[in-house]
Structures are given as C-alpha cells and as structure tokens.
C-alpha cells in the first residue's frame, strides 16, 4: 500500500525481486513512484534510464499510480508514449 495514497496497492509477492546473491530489492516501478514525487535532477535521470527497461506491465502500473497520485506529473506523458522520454 502506497503511504501517500492507500488506494494504490500491489500484492506483497510482487513488490520485490532478488538481485545476485539473493539480495531483496523493490521492483523499479515502486521506486520510481516514490522518486517521481521528489523531482530532483537525479530522480528524473533515474526515471529516464529505468523507463526503457520496464516491462509493459510495470509501465502500466506506474502510469496508473502516477495518474492517481500526481495527475499532472510530466512523467505520465512519457509513460504514455511507450517509454520515450525525450
């Protein structure tokens, strides 16, 4: 459950992946949702890089989450254009 908007949810089994060495990490779409609200230069750079690596399902979830939590966010346009940022 997203703390800023409890209506945004993801099943617990889907929120993490294991990196090499079985180190648990959050899936990129969740990290990008939190970073989208910070709007620092680094966060926007991370978004540009990660966006091209998101699966269609991840991109769809992030698009829906941003539309609900930040409907005027610039990243929404980029997610709608199939991951092209610039």
C-alpha positions in Angstrom: 0.0 0.0 0.0 1.4 3.4 -1.0 1.6 5.6 2.0 0.6 8.8 0.1 -2.5 7.1 -1.4 -3.7 3.9 0.3 -5.8 3.1 -2.8 -2.6 2.4 -4.7 -1.6 -1.2 -3.9 0.5 -4.1 -5.2 0.4 -7.7 -4.0 3.1 -8.3 -1.4 4.5 -11.1 -3.6 5.1 -8.7 -6.5 6.9 -5.8 -4.7 10.3 -7.3 -4.6 12.8 -9.2 -6.7 16.1 -10.8 -5.8 19.4 -9.5 -7.2 22.5 -11.5 -7.4 23.2 -13.1 -4.1 19.5 -13.2 -3.2 19.5 -9.6 -2.1 15.9 -8.4 -2.0 15.2 -5.1 -3.8 12.0 -3.3 -4.6 10.7 -3.5 -8.2 11.6 -0.4 -10.2 8.1 0.9 -10.7 7.6 1.3 -6.9 11.0 3.1 -6.5 10.1 5.3 -9.5 6.7 6.2 -8.0 8.4 7.5 -4.8 11.2 9.2 -6.8 8.6 10.9 -9.0 7.4 13.0 -6.1 10.8 14.3 -5.2 11.6 15.8 -8.6 15.3 16.1 -8.1 17.7 16.1 -11.1 19.0 12.7 -10.0 15.4 11.3 -9.6 14.5 12.5 -13.1 17.7 11.0 -14.6 16.9 7.7 -12.8 13.4 7.8 -14.3 14.8 8.3 -17.9 17.2 5.4 -17.6 14.8 3.0 -15.9 11.8 3.7 -18.0 13.3 1.9 -21.1 13.8 -1.2 -19.0 10.3 -1.5 -17.6 8.1 -4.3 -18.8 4.7 -3.3 -20.3 3.0 -4.5 -17.0 5.4 -2.4 -14.9 5.0 0.7 -17.1 1.2 0.3 -16.9 1.2 0.0 -13.1 3.4 3.1 -12.8 1.3 5.1 -15.2 -1.9 4.2 -13.2 -0.2 5.0 -9.9 1.1 8.4 -11.1 -2.3 9.3 -12.7 -3.9 8.6 -9.3 -1.3 10.2 -7.0 0.0 13.0 -9.2 -2.3 13.6 -12.2 -0.3 16.5 -13.6 3.1 14.8 -13.4 5.3 15.2 -16.5 6.3 11.5 -16.4 2.7 10.5 -17.3 3.2 11.8 -20.8 6.4 9.9 -21.2 4.9 6.7 -19.9 2.0 7.0 -22.4 4.5 7.4 -25.3 5.8 3.9 -24.7 8.8 4.9 -22.7 10.3 7.6 -24.9 11.4 10.3 -22.5 13.0 12.8 -24.9 
